Amino acid sequence: MGALPLISILCALAAALLFACASVAQQSAASAVPEDGALISTLIRTPRWWAGLVGDGGGYVMQALALAMGSVLVVQPLIVASLLFALPLSAKFSGIRITRSAWSLAILLAAALAVFLVVGDPTEGNENAPWSTWTLPLALTVAVATVATLAGLSKLDSNWRALLLGSAAGIFYGVAVAFTKYVTDLFGHGLGGVLTAWQTWALIASGILGVYLQQRAFQVGPLSASLPALTIGEPIAAIFLGMTVLGERLRVDGAALALVTVSVIVMIAAAVGLSRSQARDTAGVTGPSPVPS
C-alpha cells in the first residue's frame, strides 16, 4: 500500500473519531436541557456543545483531506465507523451498558451502509436542474421529513422520538448535500451569483433544519436511538434527489441492484432494532418504557 492511500485511511478514521466525539458531546449537552426549556439558546451558552461543533469541523477537514488523497469508495465506508466509535463513548458517559445485541445491530447497520455506498456508487449528474424538476421530488422528501418530525414531537416513547427526529435531521442533511455541489461551483462566478441563487437559500434552510432536528433528537433520547437513523437518512435522501432530479444513476443491475435493495432494508431494520434494544436497556435502568416493545 502506498503512502497516500495509507494516509487517506488514517485521515478517514480520524474524521470518524472526531464525528463520534462531536455527536457524544452535543448529545450530552442537549439531553441536559428540559424539553420545555429553550433548547438552542441554552446550547449556545454551553461550552460542551461548542466543543462538539469544533469536533464536527475537524471531522469535515479530515474527511476532505482523506478524499483528496484516496478513493471515495474507501473513505466513505470508513466514515461510517463514527457510529461504532460513538456508541462506546456514549455508554461511558451515560452509564448505560451497550449489550451484545446492540453491538451486533450497530455493526450490521454500518456494514449495510458501507455496502450501499460502495456498491451503489452513483454516477455524477447535472447539478443545474431547473426549479420545475426539483418541485415534486423535493416536496416528497420534505413531506417525509415533516411527518417524521411531527411524529417525533408527539407523545411516543422517547427512543422512537429520537429515532424519528434523527431520521428527519438526516433527510434534511441529505437535501443539503444535493444542493452543495451546485452552490460551491457558484463561488467561481462571484459572490453575487451565490447570494441570488435559490439553491443557496435552500441549502442554508435545509442545513439549519437538520442541525435543529439533530439537537432535538439528542435532547429527547439516547445517542444509540438517534445517530443510526441520522446516519442512514442522509445518504438515502441525497441519492433519492440525485436520481430523481440530477440525473444520477446507481451503477448497478441484476445481483448488485438486489444487494443494494437488501442493504437499504437491513439499514432500516437495524436502526429500528437498535433503538428498541436501547429502549429495553434503558428500561432496565430507569424503569419501564411507556410503550411496549
N, C-alpha and C positions, 0 to 999 in steps of 0.2 A: 504494500500500500504506500503511495506517495505521500509527501509531507502535506500537500494542500488538502487532499481528501481526509487525512487524519485530523488536521486542524479543524476542518469543517465539522467533523463528527464531534470533536470536543466542544466547539462553539455551540453546536445544536444542543448538546447535553447541558451545557452551562445555561443556555436560554431556557430549556425546560425546567431546570432547577430554580432559576430566577422567577419564572412564571408561577411555579408552585409556591415559592416563598411569598410572592406578591398576593396570591389568592388566599393563602392562610392568614396573612396579616390583615387583608381587607375584610375577610370573613370574621376574624376575631374582633375587629373594630365595629363592624356593622351589627354583629349579633349582640353587642353590649348596649345597643340603642333600643329602648322600648318601642313597640310597634305604634304606639300613639305619640311617640316623640318625633321631633323634626330630624329626619334621617340625614339629609345632605348637610344642613347647617351644623349638625353635630359632628359629622365625619370630617368636615374641612377644618375642624378645631382639634382633630385627633392626630398626633404625630405618627401613630402606628399605621393609620390609613394612608398618610402621605408616603410612609416608607414602602407600603405596598405599591403605590403609583410609581415610585422610583424603581422598584423591582421590575414592574411591567416595562418601564422604559429601557432598563438594562437588558431585559429579555428580548425586546424588539431589536436592539442594537446587535446583540449576539446572534439572533436569528438572521439578520441582514448579512452579517459577516459570514455566517455559515453558508448562506445561499450564494454569496459572492464567490466562494471557493469550492462549492460542492453542488451536487445534483439535488433538485427539489425532491426527487424520489427517495433520497437518503435523508435529507434534512427534515421534511415534514413529518414522517412517521416518528422520528426521534423526538420532535416537539411534543408529540402525544404523551411521552413519558412524564410530562408535567403532572398528569393525573396520578401516576404511580408515585411520584415524589410528594405530591400534596397530601395524599391520604395518611401516610405515617406521621408527617409533620403536624397535620390537623389533630390526629389522635393523641399525639404527645401533649399538645396544649389544651385539648378539651377533656382529656382523661377518659375518653370512650375507646375501648379496645376495638381494633379492626379485626373482625373474625376471618377465619379461613374462607368462608363463603363469600364475604365481601371482597377479599383479595382476589379470589378466583373470578368474580364478576368484573372487577376492575381490569384485570389482565385481559380477560376476554373482550371487554369493550375496547381497550387500547389496541389489541391485535386486530379486531374487526375494522376499526377506524384506519389503521395502517394499511390494511388490505384495500379498503375503499379508496384511499388516497393514491396508493401505488398502482393498483390495477385499473382504476377508473381513469386517472391521468388525463383530464380533459384537454382538448386542443384549444389554442387561443382563438378568440372570436373578434367580433367588431365592437370595440368599446363605445363607439359613437352612434349608438342606436337612438332613433328619434323617440320623443315622448309617447307617441301613439303605440309604439312597440312595447314600451315599459308598462303601459296602463294596466292591463289585465293581470300579467304575472306579478307585478309589484303589489297590486290590490289584493290578490290572493295571499301573497306572502305576509303582508301586513295584517290581513284578516286572521290568519292562523296565529300570528304573534299576539294579536289583540285578544283572541279567545283564550289563549294560554295565560295572558296577563290577568284577565278578568277572573279566570278560574283560580289563579294563584293568589289573588287578593280576596278570595272568598273565605268561608269558614271550614275549609278542608283541613285535614291533618297537616301538620307543619312540614313533614317531609314531602308530601305531594305538592304543597305550595312552593317549596324551594325548587323542586324538580320543574314545575310548570313555569315559574318565573325565570329559572335558569335557561329553560328552552326558549322562552321569549327573548331573553337577552342574547342568546346565541343566534337566533334568527335575525335580530336587528344588526348584530355584528356581521352576519353574512351579507345583509343588504349593503352595509358599508363597504365590505370587500368588493362587491360587484361594481361599485362606483369608483373605487380607489384608483385603478389604472388610468381611467379617462381623466380624472381630476389631476393626478400627478403629471400627466402629459401636458395639461393645460399650462403648467408653470413655464414651459418652454416658449409660450406665446405672450407672456407678461401677466402681471397680477390682475389687470383689468378683465382679461378673459376668464380667470379663475373666479373672480367675485361675481361676474354676471351670468355664470353658467348655473342652471337649476340643479345640475348634478352635484355641484359643490355643496349646496344647501341641503340636498337630500342626504349626502354623505354625513354632514355635520349633525343633522337631525337624527339619523339612524344611530350614529355613534353615541350621541347624548342619551338617547333612549336605552341603548344597550348598556351603557355604564350605569344608569339609574336602576334598571331592572336587575342588573347583576348585583348591585348593592342590596336591593330589596330581597333578592334570593338569599344572599349571605345573611341578611338580618333574620329571616324567618325560620331557617333550618340549617342543618349541618352541611359542611362542605361536600361530603360524600353524596348528598342528595341533589345539590345544585350543579356542581362542577361537571359531572359526566354529561348531563343534559346540555349544558352550555358548550361543552367540547364538541358534541356531535351536531348541535344546532347550526353552528357557524358554517362548516363546510357543506352541509346539506343545502342550506338556504342559498349559499353563494353559487353552488353548482346548478341548482334549480334555475336561478336567474340567468346564469351563464348560458344554459342550454336553451331556455325559452326566449331570452331577449338578445343575447350577444352572439348567438350562433355557434357557441361552443358545442363540442360533441365528445362523449366518452369514447376513448379508443378501445372499445370492447365489442365483442359479439360472441354468440354461442356460449361456451362454457364460462368465458370470462365475464360476460354480462350476468349470467346466473350467479357467479361468485360475488359480483358487486351487489346484486339484489339481496343475496343472503347476508352479506356483511351489513347492509342497512338494517335488515330485520334483527340481526344479532345485536347491533349497537343499541337500538331502541329497547329491546328486551333486557339487555344487560343494564342499561341506565335505569330503567324502572325497577329491575330486581335489586340493584344496588341501593336505591332509595328505600325500598321496602325492607331490605336487610338492615339498613341503618335504623329504620323505624323500630324494628324489633329489638335491636341492641340498645337504643335509647330508652325504650320502654322498660328494659330490664334495670336501667339505672334510675330513671326519673319517674317511673310509674307507667300505667297502661296507656297506650296510644288511643286517642279519641276515635279513630276509625279502624275497624278490624282489618288485619292484613288478609 
